[in-house]
Amino acid sequence: MNKWNLFTRGLVKENAVLVLMIGLCPALAVSGTVRDAFGMGLAATFVLLFSNVIISIMSTQPK
């Protein structure tokens, strides 16, 4: 296994802290108004959408 694969595996694939924090992001936001809740919902959707796009692009690259 080369160093790049080891680095990406530890940083992205097997990083439990990163996975848990991405999942907790919308749950931890306590919004006082509907406007704030809507903004947080849009932000969480944006992050999840574009992280999925980036992961899909990375997974289709030849090894």
mmCIF file of the N, C-alpha and C atoms, coordinates in Angstrom:
data_MODEL
# 
_entry.id   MODEL 
# 
loop_
_atom_site.group_PDB 
_atom_site.id 
_atom_site.type_symbol 
_atom_site.label_atom_id 
_atom_site.label_alt_id 
_atom_site.label_comp_id 
_atom_site.label_asym_id 
_atom_site.label_entity_id 
_atom_site.label_seq_id 
_atom_site.pdbx_PDB_ins_code 
_atom_site.Cartn_x 
_atom_site.Cartn_y 
_atom_site.Cartn_z 
_atom_site.occupancy 
_atom_site.B_iso_or_equiv 
_atom_site.pdbx_formal_charge 
_atom_site.auth_seq_id 
_atom_site.auth_comp_id 
_atom_site.auth_asym_id 
_atom_site.auth_atom_id 
_atom_site.pdbx_PDB_model_num 
ATOM 1   N N  . MET A 1 1  ? 0.855   -1.173 0.000   1.00 0.00 ? 1  MET A N  1 
ATOM 2   C CA . MET A 1 1  ? 0.000   0.000  0.000   1.00 0.00 ? 1  MET A CA 1 
ATOM 3   C C  . MET A 1 1  ? 0.902   1.238  0.000   1.00 0.00 ? 1  MET A C  1 
ATOM 4   N N  . ASN A 1 2  ? 0.616   2.143  -0.923  1.00 0.00 ? 2  ASN A N  1 
ATOM 5   C CA . ASN A 1 2  ? 1.459   3.330  -0.966  1.00 0.00 ? 2  ASN A CA 1 
ATOM 6   C C  . ASN A 1 2  ? 0.990   4.375  0.047   1.00 0.00 ? 2  ASN A C  1 
ATOM 7   N N  . LYS A 1 3  ? 1.779   5.395  0.203   1.00 0.00 ? 3  LYS A N  1 
ATOM 8   C CA . LYS A 1 3  ? 1.509   6.404  1.235   1.00 0.00 ? 3  LYS A CA 1 
ATOM 9   C C  . LYS A 1 3  ? 0.244   7.203  0.944   1.00 0.00 ? 3  LYS A C  1 
ATOM 10  N N  . TRP A 1 4  ? -0.043  7.478  -0.339  1.00 0.00 ? 4  TRP A N  1 
ATOM 11  C CA . TRP A 1 4  ? -1.232  8.259  -0.672  1.00 0.00 ? 4  TRP A CA 1 
ATOM 12  C C  . TRP A 1 4  ? -2.502  7.496  -0.297  1.00 0.00 ? 4  TRP A C  1 
ATOM 13  N N  . ASN A 1 5  ? -2.556  6.213  -0.608  1.00 0.00 ? 5  ASN A N  1 
ATOM 14  C CA . ASN A 1 5  ? -3.725  5.407  -0.244  1.00 0.00 ? 5  ASN A CA 1 
ATOM 15  C C  . ASN A 1 5  ? -3.894  5.339  1.263   1.00 0.00 ? 5  ASN A C  1 
ATOM 16  N N  . LEU A 1 6  ? -2.816  5.192  1.976   1.00 0.00 ? 6  LEU A N  1 
ATOM 17  C CA . LEU A 1 6  ? -2.870  5.155  3.430   1.00 0.00 ? 6  LEU A CA 1 
ATOM 18  C C  . LEU A 1 6  ? -3.374  6.490  3.988   1.00 0.00 ? 6  LEU A C  1 
ATOM 19  N N  . PHE A 1 7  ? -2.899  7.584  3.416   1.00 0.00 ? 7  PHE A N  1 
ATOM 20  C CA . PHE A 1 7  ? -3.329  8.913  3.853   1.00 0.00 ? 7  PHE A CA 1 
ATOM 21  C C  . PHE A 1 7  ? -4.819  9.131  3.601   1.00 0.00 ? 7  PHE A C  1 
ATOM 22  N N  . THR A 1 8  ? -5.280  8.846  2.388   1.00 0.00 ? 8  THR A N  1 
ATOM 23  C CA . THR A 1 8  ? -6.695  9.070  2.073   1.00 0.00 ? 8  THR A CA 1 
ATOM 24  C C  . THR A 1 8  ? -7.604  8.129  2.850   1.00 0.00 ? 8  THR A C  1 
ATOM 25  N N  . ARG A 1 9  ? -7.155  6.923  3.080   1.00 0.00 ? 9  ARG A N  1 
ATOM 26  C CA . ARG A 1 9  ? -7.970  5.989  3.859   1.00 0.00 ? 9  ARG A CA 1 
ATOM 27  C C  . ARG A 1 9  ? -8.131  6.486  5.291   1.00 0.00 ? 9  ARG A C  1 
ATOM 28  N N  . GLY A 1 10 ? -7.073  6.965  5.881   1.00 0.00 ? 10 GLY A N  1 
ATOM 29  C CA . GLY A 1 10 ? -7.145  7.465  7.249   1.00 0.00 ? 10 GLY A CA 1 
ATOM 30  C C  . GLY A 1 10 ? -7.862  8.795  7.366   1.00 0.00 ? 10 GLY A C  1 
ATOM 31  N N  . LEU A 1 11 ? -7.770  9.617  6.346   1.00 0.00 ? 11 LEU A N  1 
ATOM 32  C CA . LEU A 1 11 ? -8.381  10.944 6.393   1.00 0.00 ? 11 LEU A CA 1 
ATOM 33  C C  . LEU A 1 11 ? -9.866  10.913 6.067   1.00 0.00 ? 11 LEU A C  1 
ATOM 34  N N  . VAL A 1 12 ? -10.261 10.111 5.110   1.00 0.00 ? 12 VAL A N  1 
ATOM 35  C CA . VAL A 1 12 ? -11.637 10.152 4.621   1.00 0.00 ? 12 VAL A CA 1 
ATOM 36  C C  . VAL A 1 12 ? -12.418 8.894  4.974   1.00 0.00 ? 12 VAL A C  1 
ATOM 37  N N  . LYS A 1 13 ? -11.899 7.758  4.610   1.00 0.00 ? 13 LYS A N  1 
ATOM 38  C CA . LYS A 1 13 ? -12.679 6.526  4.706   1.00 0.00 ? 13 LYS A CA 1 
ATOM 39  C C  . LYS A 1 13 ? -12.836 6.009  6.127   1.00 0.00 ? 13 LYS A C  1 
ATOM 40  N N  . GLU A 1 14 ? -11.811 6.100  6.924   1.00 0.00 ? 14 GLU A N  1 
ATOM 41  C CA . GLU A 1 14 ? -11.838 5.512  8.257   1.00 0.00 ? 14 GLU A CA 1 
ATOM 42  C C  . GLU A 1 14 ? -11.743 6.561  9.371   1.00 0.00 ? 14 GLU A C  1 
ATOM 43  N N  . ASN A 1 15 ? -12.183 7.756  9.108   1.00 0.00 ? 15 ASN A N  1 
ATOM 44  C CA . ASN A 1 15 ? -12.115 8.834  10.083  1.00 0.00 ? 15 ASN A CA 1 
ATOM 45  C C  . ASN A 1 15 ? -13.461 8.934  10.803  1.00 0.00 ? 15 ASN A C  1 
ATOM 46  N N  . ALA A 1 16 ? -13.573 8.292  11.938  1.00 0.00 ? 16 ALA A N  1 
ATOM 47  C CA . ALA A 1 16 ? -14.840 8.240  12.670  1.00 0.00 ? 16 ALA A CA 1 
ATOM 48  C C  . ALA A 1 16 ? -15.271 9.620  13.151  1.00 0.00 ? 16 ALA A C  1 
ATOM 49  N N  . VAL A 1 17 ? -14.337 10.450 13.543  1.00 0.00 ? 17 VAL A N  1 
ATOM 50  C CA . VAL A 1 17 ? -14.682 11.793 14.022  1.00 0.00 ? 17 VAL A CA 1 
ATOM 51  C C  . VAL A 1 17 ? -15.314 12.611 12.899  1.00 0.00 ? 17 VAL A C  1 
ATOM 52  N N  . LEU A 1 18 ? -14.743 12.562 11.716  1.00 0.00 ? 18 LEU A N  1 
ATOM 53  C CA . LEU A 1 18 ? -15.294 13.294 10.578  1.00 0.00 ? 18 LEU A CA 1 
ATOM 54  C C  . LEU A 1 18 ? -16.700 12.804 10.245  1.00 0.00 ? 18 LEU A C  1 
ATOM 55  N N  . VAL A 1 19 ? -16.891 11.506 10.219  1.00 0.00 ? 19 VAL A N  1 
ATOM 56  C CA . VAL A 1 19 ? -18.205 10.942 9.894   1.00 0.00 ? 19 VAL A CA 1 
ATOM 57  C C  . VAL A 1 19 ? -19.238 11.335 10.937  1.00 0.00 ? 19 VAL A C  1 
ATOM 58  N N  . LEU A 1 20 ? -18.887 11.262 12.197  1.00 0.00 ? 20 LEU A N  1 
ATOM 59  C CA . LEU A 1 20 ? -19.835 11.614 13.251  1.00 0.00 ? 20 LEU A CA 1 
ATOM 60  C C  . LEU A 1 20 ? -20.168 13.100 13.248  1.00 0.00 ? 20 LEU A C  1 
ATOM 61  N N  . MET A 1 21 ? -19.186 13.952 13.017  1.00 0.00 ? 21 MET A N  1 
ATOM 62  C CA . MET A 1 21 ? -19.439 15.390 13.037  1.00 0.00 ? 21 MET A CA 1 
ATOM 63  C C  . MET A 1 21 ? -20.288 15.830 11.847  1.00 0.00 ? 21 MET A C  1 
ATOM 64  N N  . ILE A 1 22 ? -20.091 15.217 10.681  1.00 0.00 ? 22 ILE A N  1 
ATOM 65  C CA . ILE A 1 22 ? -20.934 15.548 9.531   1.00 0.00 ? 22 ILE A CA 1 
ATOM 66  C C  . ILE A 1 22 ? -22.374 15.147 9.813   1.00 0.00 ? 22 ILE A C  1 
ATOM 67  N N  . GLY A 1 23 ? -22.570 14.006 10.461  1.00 0.00 ? 23 GLY A N  1 
ATOM 68  C CA . GLY A 1 23 ? -23.915 13.558 10.785  1.00 0.00 ? 23 GLY A CA 1 
ATOM 69  C C  . GLY A 1 23 ? -24.576 14.387 11.864  1.00 0.00 ? 23 GLY A C  1 
ATOM 70  N N  . LEU A 1 24 ? -23.799 14.937 12.790  1.00 0.00 ? 24 LEU A N  1 
ATOM 71  C CA . LEU A 1 24 ? -24.363 15.718 13.887  1.00 0.00 ? 24 LEU A CA 1 
ATOM 72  C C  . LEU A 1 24 ? -24.604 17.185 13.542  1.00 0.00 ? 24 LEU A C  1 
ATOM 73  N N  . CYS A 1 25 ? -24.066 17.649 12.459  1.00 0.00 ? 25 CYS A N  1 
ATOM 74  C CA . CYS A 1 25 ? -24.157 19.071 12.115  1.00 0.00 ? 25 CYS A CA 1 
ATOM 75  C C  . CYS A 1 25 ? -25.592 19.597 12.130  1.00 0.00 ? 25 CYS A C  1 
ATOM 76  N N  . PRO A 1 26 ? -26.542 18.995 11.433  1.00 0.00 ? 26 PRO A N  1 
ATOM 77  C CA . PRO A 1 26 ? -27.902 19.541 11.484  1.00 0.00 ? 26 PRO A CA 1 
ATOM 78  C C  . PRO A 1 26 ? -28.604 19.282 12.810  1.00 0.00 ? 26 PRO A C  1 
ATOM 79  N N  . ALA A 1 27 ? -28.234 18.223 13.504  1.00 0.00 ? 27 ALA A N  1 
ATOM 80  C CA . ALA A 1 27 ? -28.917 17.883 14.753  1.00 0.00 ? 27 ALA A CA 1 
ATOM 81  C C  . ALA A 1 27 ? -28.525 18.823 15.894  1.00 0.00 ? 27 ALA A C  1 
ATOM 82  N N  . LEU A 1 28 ? -27.330 19.359 15.871  1.00 0.00 ? 28 LEU A N  1 
ATOM 83  C CA . LEU A 1 28 ? -26.865 20.215 16.956  1.00 0.00 ? 28 LEU A CA 1 
ATOM 84  C C  . LEU A 1 28 ? -27.350 21.657 16.842  1.00 0.00 ? 28 LEU A C  1 
ATOM 85  N N  . ALA A 1 29 ? -27.811 22.029 15.679  1.00 0.00 ? 29 ALA A N  1 
ATOM 86  C CA . ALA A 1 29 ? -28.243 23.416 15.486  1.00 0.00 ? 29 ALA A CA 1 
ATOM 87  C C  . ALA A 1 29 ? -29.634 23.603 16.078  1.00 0.00 ? 29 ALA A C  1 
ATOM 88  N N  . VAL A 1 30 ? -29.706 24.379 17.122  1.00 0.00 ? 30 VAL A N  1 
ATOM 89  C CA . VAL A 1 30 ? -30.988 24.695 17.746  1.00 0.00 ? 30 VAL A CA 1 
ATOM 90  C C  . VAL A 1 30 ? -31.391 26.066 17.227  1.00 0.00 ? 30 VAL A C  1 
ATOM 91  N N  . SER A 1 31 ? -32.455 26.108 16.464  1.00 0.00 ? 31 SER A N  1 
ATOM 92  C CA . SER A 1 31 ? -32.883 27.356 15.840  1.00 0.00 ? 31 SER A CA 1 
ATOM 93  C C  . SER A 1 31 ? -34.036 27.970 16.610  1.00 0.00 ? 31 SER A C  1 
ATOM 94  N N  . GLY A 1 32 ? -33.967 29.273 16.798  1.00 0.00 ? 32 GLY A N  1 
ATOM 95  C CA . GLY A 1 32 ? -35.011 29.984 17.520  1.00 0.00 ? 32 GLY A CA 1 
ATOM 96  C C  . GLY A 1 32 ? -36.135 30.464 16.625  1.00 0.00 ? 32 GLY A C  1 
ATOM 97  N N  . THR A 1 33 ? -35.842 30.605 15.336  1.00 0.00 ? 33 THR A N  1 
ATOM 98  C CA . THR A 1 33 ? -36.864 31.089 14.409  1.00 0.00 ? 33 THR A CA 1 
ATOM 99  C C  . THR A 1 33 ? -36.942 30.166 13.202  1.00 0.00 ? 33 THR A C  1 
ATOM 100 N N  . VAL A 1 34 ? -38.046 30.268 12.476  1.00 0.00 ? 34 VAL A N  1 
ATOM 101 C CA . VAL A 1 34 ? -38.219 29.460 11.268  1.00 0.00 ? 34 VAL A CA 1 
ATOM 102 C C  . VAL A 1 34 ? -37.193 29.872 10.212  1.00 0.00 ? 34 VAL A C  1 
ATOM 103 N N  . ARG A 1 35 ? -36.878 31.141 10.157  1.00 0.00 ? 35 ARG A N  1 
ATOM 104 C CA . ARG A 1 35 ? -35.893 31.623 9.187   1.00 0.00 ? 35 ARG A CA 1 
ATOM 105 C C  . ARG A 1 35 ? -34.522 30.993 9.444   1.00 0.00 ? 35 ARG A C  1 
ATOM 106 N N  . ASP A 1 36 ? -34.104 30.947 10.698  1.00 0.00 ? 36 ASP A N  1 
ATOM 107 C CA . ASP A 1 36 ? -32.822 30.323 11.039  1.00 0.00 ? 36 ASP A CA 1 
ATOM 108 C C  . ASP A 1 36 ? -32.841 28.826 10.748  1.00 0.00 ? 36 ASP A C  1 
ATOM 109 N N  . ALA A 1 37 ? -33.946 28.176 11.051  1.00 0.00 ? 37 ALA A N  1 
ATOM 110 C CA . ALA A 1 37 ? -34.063 26.740 10.793  1.00 0.00 ? 37 ALA A CA 1 
ATOM 111 C C  . ALA A 1 37 ? -34.006 26.451 9.295   1.00 0.00 ? 37 ALA A C  1 
ATOM 112 N N  . PHE A 1 38 ? -34.655 27.286 8.507   1.00 0.00 ? 38 PHE A N  1 
ATOM 113 C CA . PHE A 1 38 ? -34.626 27.115 7.056   1.00 0.00 ? 38 PHE A CA 1 
ATOM 114 C C  . PHE A 1 38 ? -33.208 27.306 6.521   1.00 0.00 ? 38 PHE A C  1 
ATOM 115 N N  . GLY A 1 39 ? -32.518 28.317 7.015   1.00 0.00 ? 39 GLY A N  1 
ATOM 116 C CA . GLY A 1 39 ? -31.134 28.546 6.602   1.00 0.00 ? 39 GLY A CA 1 
ATOM 117 C C  . GLY A 1 39 ? -30.226 27.388 6.975   1.00 0.00 ? 39 GLY A C  1 
ATOM 118 N N  . MET A 1 40 ? -30.414 26.842 8.169   1.00 0.00 ? 40 MET A N  1 
ATOM 119 C CA . MET A 1 40 ? -29.602 25.696 8.584   1.00 0.00 ? 40 MET A CA 1 
ATOM 120 C C  . MET A 1 40 ? -29.913 24.475 7.732   1.00 0.00 ? 40 MET A C  1 
ATOM 121 N N  . GLY A 1 41 ? -31.171 24.304 7.391   1.00 0.00 ? 41 GLY A N  1 
ATOM 122 C CA . GLY A 1 41 ? -31.547 23.194 6.515   1.00 0.00 ? 41 GLY A CA 1 
ATOM 123 C C  . GLY A 1 41 ? -30.916 23.314 5.143   1.00 0.00 ? 41 GLY A C  1 
ATOM 124 N N  . LEU A 1 42 ? -30.910 24.524 4.596   1.00 0.00 ? 42 LEU A N  1 
ATOM 125 C CA . LEU A 1 42 ? -30.258 24.746 3.302   1.00 0.00 ? 42 LEU A CA 1 
ATOM 126 C C  . LEU A 1 42 ? -28.754 24.514 3.387   1.00 0.00 ? 42 LEU A C  1 
ATOM 127 N N  . ALA A 1 43 ? -28.141 24.978 4.456   1.00 0.00 ? 43 ALA A N  1 
ATOM 128 C CA . ALA A 1 43 ? -26.697 24.789 4.622   1.00 0.00 ? 43 ALA A CA 1 
ATOM 129 C C  . ALA A 1 43 ? -26.346 23.310 4.741   1.00 0.00 ? 43 ALA A C  1 
ATOM 130 N N  . ALA A 1 44 ? -27.115 22.564 5.515   1.00 0.00 ? 44 ALA A N  1 
ATOM 131 C CA . ALA A 1 44 ? -26.856 21.130 5.670   1.00 0.00 ? 44 ALA A CA 1 
ATOM 132 C C  . ALA A 1 44 ? -27.059 20.402 4.346   1.00 0.00 ? 44 ALA A C  1 
ATOM 133 N N  . THR A 1 45 ? -28.093 20.780 3.604   1.00 0.00 ? 45 THR A N  1 
ATOM 134 C CA . THR A 1 45 ? -28.336 20.172 2.292   1.00 0.00 ? 45 THR A CA 1 
ATOM 135 C C  . THR A 1 45 ? -27.193 20.472 1.339   1.00 0.00 ? 45 THR A C  1 
ATOM 136 N N  . PHE A 1 46 ? -26.711 21.700 1.335   1.00 0.00 ? 46 PHE A N  1 
ATOM 137 C CA . PHE A 1 46 ? -25.590 22.099 0.486   1.00 0.00 ? 46 PHE A CA 1 
ATOM 138 C C  . PHE A 1 46 ? -24.343 21.276 0.807   1.00 0.00 ? 46 PHE A C  1 
ATOM 139 N N  . VAL A 1 47 ? -24.024 21.155 2.074   1.00 0.00 ? 47 VAL A N  1 
ATOM 140 C CA . VAL A 1 47 ? -22.829 20.406 2.485   1.00 0.00 ? 47 VAL A CA 1 
ATOM 141 C C  . VAL A 1 47 ? -22.954 18.934 2.112   1.00 0.00 ? 47 VAL A C  1 
ATOM 142 N N  . LEU A 1 48 ? -24.088 18.327 2.396   1.00 0.00 ? 48 LEU A N  1 
ATOM 143 C CA . LEU A 1 48 ? -24.268 16.912 2.083   1.00 0.00 ? 48 LEU A CA 1 
ATOM 144 C C  . LEU A 1 48 ? -24.263 16.663 0.578   1.00 0.00 ? 48 LEU A C  1 
ATOM 145 N N  . LEU A 1 49 ? -24.880 17.541 -0.188  1.00 0.00 ? 49 LEU A N  1 
ATOM 146 C CA . LEU A 1 49 ? -24.929 17.384 -1.633  1.00 0.00 ? 49 LEU A CA 1 
ATOM 147 C C  . LEU A 1 49 ? -23.535 17.467 -2.243  1.00 0.00 ? 49 LEU A C  1 
ATOM 148 N N  . PHE A 1 50 ? -22.806 18.510 -1.900  1.00 0.00 ? 50 PHE A N  1 
ATOM 149 C CA . PHE A 1 50 ? -21.502 18.686 -2.519  1.00 0.00 ? 50 PHE A CA 1 
ATOM 150 C C  . PHE A 1 50 ? -20.444 17.730 -1.976  1.00 0.00 ? 50 PHE A C  1 
ATOM 151 N N  . SER A 1 51 ? -20.565 17.293 -0.742  1.00 0.00 ? 51 SER A N  1 
ATOM 152 C CA . SER A 1 51 ? -19.629 16.271 -0.268  1.00 0.00 ? 51 SER A CA 1 
ATOM 153 C C  . SER A 1 51 ? -19.880 14.956 -0.994  1.00 0.00 ? 51 SER A C  1 
ATOM 154 N N  . ASN A 1 52 ? -21.142 14.651 -1.296  1.00 0.00 ? 52 ASN A N  1 
ATOM 155 C CA . ASN A 1 52 ? -21.453 13.442 -2.047  1.00 0.00 ? 52 ASN A CA 1 
ATOM 156 C C  . ASN A 1 52 ? -20.924 13.538 -3.473  1.00 0.00 ? 52 ASN A C  1 
ATOM 157 N N  . VAL A 1 53 ? -21.038 14.704 -4.101  1.00 0.00 ? 53 VAL A N  1 
ATOM 158 C CA . VAL A 1 53 ? -20.514 14.899 -5.452  1.00 0.00 ? 53 VAL A CA 1 
ATOM 159 C C  . VAL A 1 53 ? -19.001 14.716 -5.463  1.00 0.00 ? 53 VAL A C  1 
ATOM 160 N N  . ILE A 1 54 ? -18.314 15.300 -4.511  1.00 0.00 ? 54 ILE A N  1 
ATOM 161 C CA . ILE A 1 54 ? -16.856 15.180 -4.448  1.00 0.00 ? 54 ILE A CA 1 
ATOM 162 C C  . ILE A 1 54 ? -16.436 13.734 -4.212  1.00 0.00 ? 54 ILE A C  1 
ATOM 163 N N  . ILE A 1 55 ? -17.125 13.036 -3.328  1.00 0.00 ? 55 ILE A N  1 
ATOM 164 C CA . ILE A 1 55 ? -16.802 11.635 -3.064  1.00 0.00 ? 55 ILE A CA 1 
ATOM 165 C C  . ILE A 1 55 ? -17.061 10.791 -4.300  1.00 0.00 ? 55 ILE A C  1 
ATOM 166 N N  . SER A 1 56 ? -18.138 11.068 -5.028  1.00 0.00 ? 56 SER A N  1 
ATOM 167 C CA . SER A 1 56 ? -18.434 10.321 -6.250  1.00 0.00 ? 56 SER A CA 1 
ATOM 168 C C  . SER A 1 56 ? -17.359 10.547 -7.305  1.00 0.00 ? 56 SER A C  1 
ATOM 169 N N  . ILE A 1 57 ? -16.905 11.771 -7.439  1.00 0.00 ? 57 ILE A N  1 
ATOM 170 C CA . ILE A 1 57 ? -15.840 12.067 -8.401  1.00 0.00 ? 57 ILE A CA 1 
ATOM 171 C C  . ILE A 1 57 ? -14.557 11.349 -8.006  1.00 0.00 ? 57 ILE A C  1 
ATOM 172 N N  . MET A 1 58 ? -14.229 11.377 -6.718  1.00 0.00 ? 58 MET A N  1 
ATOM 173 C CA . MET A 1 58 ? -13.005 10.721 -6.254  1.00 0.00 ? 58 MET A CA 1 
ATOM 174 C C  . MET A 1 58 ? -13.081 9.210  -6.428  1.00 0.00 ? 58 MET A C  1 
ATOM 175 N N  . SER A 1 59 ? -14.250 8.630  -6.257  1.00 0.00 ? 59 SER A N  1 
ATOM 176 C CA . SER A 1 59 ? -14.360 7.171  -6.344  1.00 0.00 ? 59 SER A CA 1 
ATOM 177 C C  . SER A 1 59 ? -14.311 6.672  -7.780  1.00 0.00 ? 59 SER A C  1 
ATOM 178 N N  . THR A 1 60 ? -14.601 7.530  -8.765  1.00 0.00 ? 60 THR A N  1 
ATOM 179 C CA . THR A 1 60 ? -14.554 7.097  -10.162 1.00 0.00 ? 60 THR A CA 1 
ATOM 180 C C  . THR A 1 60 ? -13.181 7.283  -10.788 1.00 0.00 ? 60 THR A C  1 
ATOM 181 N N  . GLN A 1 61 ? -12.259 7.905  -10.095 1.00 0.00 ? 61 GLN A N  1 
ATOM 182 C CA . GLN A 1 61 ? -10.911 8.090  -10.618 1.00 0.00 ? 61 GLN A CA 1 
ATOM 183 C C  . GLN A 1 61 ? -10.181 6.752  -10.622 1.00 0.00 ? 61 GLN A C  1 
ATOM 184 N N  . PRO A 1 62 ? -9.450  6.468  -11.690 1.00 0.00 ? 62 PRO A N  1 
ATOM 185 C CA . PRO A 1 62 ? -8.690  5.205  -11.713 1.00 0.00 ? 62 PRO A CA 1 
ATOM 186 C C  . PRO A 1 62 ? -7.592  5.196  -10.657 1.00 0.00 ? 62 PRO A C  1 
ATOM 187 N N  . LYS A 1 63 ? -7.330  4.021  -10.164 1.00 0.00 ? 63 LYS A N  1 
ATOM 188 C CA . LYS A 1 63 ? -6.321  3.878  -9.108  1.00 0.00 ? 63 LYS A CA 1 
ATOM 189 C C  . LYS A 1 63 ? -4.933  3.792  -9.668  1.00 0.00 ? 63 LYS A C  1 
# 
